[in-house]
Amino acid sequence: MSDYDAIILGAGAAGLMCAAVAGQRGRRILLVDHAEQAGKKILISGGGRCNFTNMHTAADRYISANPHFAKSALGRYTAQDFLALVESYGIAWHEKTLGQLFCDGSAKQIVEMLLDECDKGRVDLSLGRGVTGVEQGDGGYRVSLDGRAVTAPALVIATGGPSIPKMGATGFAYDLARQFGLKVVEPRPALVPLTLGGDEILFRELSGVAADVVATAGKTAFREAALFTHRGLSGPAILQASSYWRHGQPVGIDFVPDRDSGWLPAAKRTTPRTTLRKLLGGTLPDRLAETLSERLGMTGEISTLTDRRLQDAERALSHWQLTPNGSEGYAKAEVTAGGISTAELSSQTMEAKRVKNLYAVGEAVDVTGWLGGYNFQWAWASGWAAGQVL
Ligand SMILES: Cc1cc2nc3c(=O)[nH]c(=O)nc-3n(C[C@H](O)[C@H](O)[C@H](O)COP(=O)(O)OP(=O)(O)OC[C@H]3O[C@@H](n4cnc5c(N)ncnc54)[C@H](O)[C@@H]3O)c2cc1C
């Protein structure tokens, strides 16, 4: 007889949820993590307050080779469901912005809640032990932990992606998937600051300056704050755009999203003695207004400029193109895009179609959410979906 009904590798957001759900269904579950502590990313998330879900969760806020894949799990375990769980523990929360829900207190409350849920399901937790091997045979899986081997008929890969390796994040999920012949969509850092070089290095002088912009990568645009950094660009608008950005592509920035077409020629007629810097300074930080005016070569009174030049300036300000020379990589990426191909998995259960009783959940899978609680909601929903059937 097997030691457990299922072994779940990775005691992060998805693994904890999956273990709790399956355990409460009466399954004998072992939850394994090489870290000494469960849910380490939850603990540091949302600046320590954990942006645990988003009320606007929908499949179109996720990036995946199959944009429909996430629908089933997200539809069956919703943001409201997770919120109901949070409330049942009396955890105080608030909506910060754009449907993003945070704890009033601390992210620790979310980890404690999930551990409590695991306790209710009599889940065995094995922390601080690395997985040294996984084999399939005799109708089940045999997992070697440092100095111990355990068996179960089912195995769940919940070891996340390689973002923030210093926290114990690894690409182990992909190694394991490949071991079992599952395809992996090329992983890449996402929700990550972008770096500038060449001529655009000048923007680094604005380090610390933030502005409300629309940032566009590919066909996707985000209106939020952008932040200039000593290496390039960050802030929510840029992090969001980074998930859609590919090397060599520009990021478009609209510095004047609320201005109507023709605003500069109109300003020339009403306030001819003013400068572009002063006009931009009405909505942008002064240092940014100054840099943009200088870069456009328009430092004098606007009365001296032709309408044509003003129209060109308008276009440049609303379609500013910066071409990042890279990103800050996995060391700074909040998530990893790509991962275990959704074509390999059932969207209902997260089970591999070609490998019986092997499941993959959470960030390990090629489903990546926008910034704002969407990634945890995917972890909860996909963990819940597998937990229902283990
Ligand atoms: C700084 C930061 C802030 C974030 N803030 C938010 C936020 O506020 N809201 C939001 O929605 N998302 C946020 N995220 C993203 C979110 O944390 C992840 O998407 C989510 O944790 C993914 O859940 P998971 O269970 O798939 O993976 P993880 O939570 O990463 O869990 C994977 C687990 O597997 C373990 N593991 C890895 N390799 C091995 C191995 N070889 N053997 C054994 N165990 C292994 C790890 O130790 C880890 O505990 C944030 C991420 C970061 C880095």
PDBQT file of the ligand as one rigid body, heavy atoms in Angstrom, charges set to zero:
ROOT
HETATM    1  C1  LIG A 401       7.949  39.809  -4.326  1.00  0.00    +0.000 C 
HETATM    2  C2  LIG A 401       6.690  39.159  -4.849  1.00  0.00    +0.000 A 
HETATM    3  C3  LIG A 401       5.458  39.706  -4.547  1.00  0.00    +0.000 A 
HETATM    4  C4  LIG A 401       4.292  39.128  -5.058  1.00  0.00    +0.000 A 
HETATM    5  N1  LIG A 401       3.098  39.687  -4.732  1.00  0.00    +0.000 NA
HETATM    6  C5  LIG A 401       1.958  39.141  -5.245  1.00  0.00    +0.000 A 
HETATM    7  C6  LIG A 401       0.687  39.662  -4.863  1.00  0.00    +0.000 A 
HETATM    8  O1  LIG A 401       0.578  40.547  -4.007  1.00  0.00    +0.000 OA
HETATM    9  N2  LIG A 401      -0.419  39.116  -5.453  1.00  0.00    +0.000 N 
HETATM   10  C7  LIG A 401      -0.339  38.074  -6.354  1.00  0.00    +0.000 A 
HETATM   11  O2  LIG A 401      -1.372  37.622  -6.851  1.00  0.00    +0.000 OA
HETATM   12  N3  LIG A 401       0.843  37.532  -6.668  1.00  0.00    +0.000 NA
HETATM   13  C8  LIG A 401       1.985  38.032  -6.142  1.00  0.00    +0.000 A 
HETATM   14  N4  LIG A 401       3.186  37.467  -6.452  1.00  0.00    +0.000 N 
HETATM   15  C9  LIG A 401       3.189  36.265  -7.314  1.00  0.00    +0.000 C 
HETATM   16  C10 LIG A 401       2.825  35.041  -6.450  1.00  0.00    +0.000 C 
HETATM   17  O3  LIG A 401       3.633  35.035  -5.287  1.00  0.00    +0.000 OA
HETATM   18  C11 LIG A 401       3.022  33.745  -7.215  1.00  0.00    +0.000 C 
HETATM   19  O4  LIG A 401       2.414  33.811  -8.481  1.00  0.00    +0.000 OA
HETATM   20  C12 LIG A 401       2.449  32.580  -6.418  1.00  0.00    +0.000 C 
HETATM   21  O5  LIG A 401       3.121  32.461  -5.197  1.00  0.00    +0.000 OA
HETATM   22  C13 LIG A 401       2.559  31.288  -7.209  1.00  0.00    +0.000 C 
HETATM   23  O6  LIG A 401       2.124  30.232  -6.388  1.00  0.00    +0.000 OA
HETATM   24  P1  LIG A 401       2.737  28.777  -6.560  1.00  0.00    +0.000 P 
HETATM   25  O7  LIG A 401       2.214  27.982  -5.429  1.00  0.00    +0.000 OA
HETATM   26  O8  LIG A 401       2.533  28.299  -7.936  1.00  0.00    +0.000 OA
HETATM   27  O9  LIG A 401       4.311  28.984  -6.396  1.00  0.00    +0.000 OA
HETATM   28  P2  LIG A 401       5.090  29.466  -5.098  1.00  0.00    +0.000 P 
HETATM   29  O10 LIG A 401       4.219  30.216  -4.178  1.00  0.00    +0.000 OA
HETATM   30  O11 LIG A 401       6.335  30.094  -5.602  1.00  0.00    +0.000 OA
HETATM   31  O12 LIG A 401       5.447  28.091  -4.353  1.00  0.00    +0.000 OA
HETATM   32  C14 LIG A 401       6.332  27.162  -4.885  1.00  0.00    +0.000 C 
HETATM   33  C15 LIG A 401       6.950  26.410  -3.724  1.00  0.00    +0.000 C 
HETATM   34  O13 LIG A 401       7.742  25.350  -4.246  1.00  0.00    +0.000 OA
HETATM   35  C16 LIG A 401       8.941  25.250  -3.508  1.00  0.00    +0.000 C 
HETATM   36  N5  LIG A 401       9.964  24.634  -4.351  1.00  0.00    +0.000 N 
HETATM   37  C17 LIG A 401      10.566  25.140  -5.455  1.00  0.00    +0.000 A 
HETATM   38  N6  LIG A 401      11.455  24.255  -5.941  1.00  0.00    +0.000 NA
HETATM   39  C18 LIG A 401      11.401  23.165  -5.127  1.00  0.00    +0.000 A 
HETATM   40  C19 LIG A 401      12.084  21.928  -5.122  1.00  0.00    +0.000 A 
HETATM   41  N7  LIG A 401      13.012  21.642  -6.046  1.00  0.00    +0.000 N 
HETATM   42  N8  LIG A 401      11.799  21.030  -4.142  1.00  0.00    +0.000 NA
HETATM   43  C20 LIG A 401      10.860  21.339  -3.203  1.00  0.00    +0.000 A 
HETATM   44  N9  LIG A 401      10.182  22.492  -3.158  1.00  0.00    +0.000 NA
HETATM   45  C21 LIG A 401      10.446  23.395  -4.128  1.00  0.00    +0.000 A 
HETATM   46  C22 LIG A 401       9.267  26.685  -3.131  1.00  0.00    +0.000 C 
HETATM   47  O14 LIG A 401      10.091  26.720  -1.960  1.00  0.00    +0.000 OA
HETATM   48  C23 LIG A 401       7.875  27.265  -2.882  1.00  0.00    +0.000 C 
HETATM   49  O15 LIG A 401       7.478  27.172  -1.531  1.00  0.00    +0.000 OA
HETATM   50  C24 LIG A 401       4.360  37.992  -5.909  1.00  0.00    +0.000 A 
HETATM   51  C25 LIG A 401       5.610  37.439  -6.202  1.00  0.00    +0.000 A 
HETATM   52  C26 LIG A 401       6.759  37.995  -5.666  1.00  0.00    +0.000 A 
HETATM   53  C27 LIG A 401       8.082  37.346  -5.989  1.00  0.00    +0.000 C 
ENDROOT
TORSDOF 0
